[in-house]
Amino acid sequence: MSELLQIKKRINSIHKINKITNVMEIISISKTAKLKQLFLNNIDFQNNLYKCIAALKINDTNSSQVKLWVVFSGSLGMAGNYNINTFKKIKENIKTNDKIIVFGERGYKFVKKETMKYEDTLNIKTEEKHFAFFEYKYVSDYIARLYLLNKIGSLSLIYTKYKDNKIKTDVVEVLPITKEFNEQNKNEVLYNFEQDTKHIFKKILPFYLESIIYSALIESKLSENIARKNAMVEANNNIEENIRELSIKYNKKRQEKITSESERRVNND
């Protein structure tokens, strides 16, 4: 096969890849816009819920030493370092005897393949068309039962947060409710509770956790699509540069062949 033909085949092959990355970029942009709106709509509700919890002035602790982690990962690849950064946080923070709940197929496979010591692991499959508030209520109810029955002493989340168009994978402590949490979410309105605040907390804990899970899921999916969009933009830029370089090389080789053929004919004449 001539060198010209090889270059031409490479250019055609890269063009085919470019069609795929262009489509994925467009899809990611569309999903990002929808998820960003969901995320923004949820912020005020979430902040007000924090203030309600803080108003109870709960400073609870469980005697259990077992930690429960809820990890939010992606189910698809081609999202840059999105899943890799989540895997790093898992390795850095989760210990042998901890319980784990994983949202997303990539995170679950990582836990089972790379860290087989985590036997108590629950996999929650997610689809982006399923973002109803009550969709994962069974997860929050399960966590609330574990906490109220003193089966776990704390709850932490690992997920990728979104702020000012930037994403960062972080650890968020959810339970127990601390004095620092109450201070950070202090409400100017003073509440007078007729019932014991600990009793109220136990009643609203499942709803509070449901809101936490829902918010983290939306934010992590938003971050995943931003990461994928950025990865596709970078891939498209690299593809365009490769095509440009190959086209220059192709035209140069073609011109050399034409010149060589012309010289050969002149010499023959």
Secondary structure as the mmCIF struct_conf table of DSSP 4:
data_model
#
loop_
_struct_conf.conf_type_id
_struct_conf.id
_struct_conf.beg_label_comp_id
_struct_conf.beg_label_asym_id
_struct_conf.beg_label_seq_id
_struct_conf.end_label_comp_id
_struct_conf.end_label_asym_id
_struct_conf.end_label_seq_id
HELX_RH_AL_P HELX_RH_AL_P1 GLU A 3 ALA A 55
TURN_TY1_P TURN_TY1_P1 LEU A 56 LYS A 57
BEND BEND1 SER A 63 SER A 63
STRN STRN1 LYS A 67 PHE A 72
BEND BEND2 SER A 75 LEU A 76
BEND BEND3 ALA A 79 ALA A 79
TURN_TY1_P TURN_TY1_P2 GLY A 80 ASN A 81
HELX_RH_AL_P HELX_RH_AL_P2 TYR A 82 ASN A 93
TURN_TY1_P TURN_TY1_P3 THR A 96 ASN A 97
STRN STRN2 LYS A 99 PHE A 103
BEND BEND4 GLY A 104 GLY A 104
HELX_RH_AL_P HELX_RH_AL_P3 GLU A 105 GLU A 114
TURN_TY1_P TURN_TY1_P4 MET A 116 LYS A 117
BEND BEND5 ASP A 120 ASP A 120
STRN STRN3 THR A 121 ILE A 124
TURN_TY1_P TURN_TY1_P5 GLU A 128 LYS A 129
TURN_TY1_P TURN_TY1_P6 PHE A 133 TYR A 136
HELX_RH_AL_P HELX_RH_AL_P4 LYS A 137 LEU A 148
TURN_TY1_P TURN_TY1_P7 LEU A 149 ASN A 150
BEND BEND6 LYS A 151 LYS A 151
BEND BEND7 GLY A 153 GLY A 153
STRN STRN4 SER A 154 LYS A 163
TURN_TY1_P TURN_TY1_P8 ASP A 164 ASN A 165
STRN STRN5 LYS A 166 LEU A 175
BEND BEND8 PRO A 176 PRO A 176
HELX_RH_AL_P HELX_RH_AL_P5 LYS A 179 GLN A 184
TURN_TY1_P TURN_TY1_P9 ASN A 185 ASN A 185
BEND BEND9 GLU A 188 VAL A 189
HELX_LH_PP_P HELX_LH_PP_P1 LEU A 190 TYR A 191
BEND BEND10 GLU A 194 GLN A 195
HELX_RH_AL_P HELX_RH_AL_P6 THR A 197 ASN A 268
#
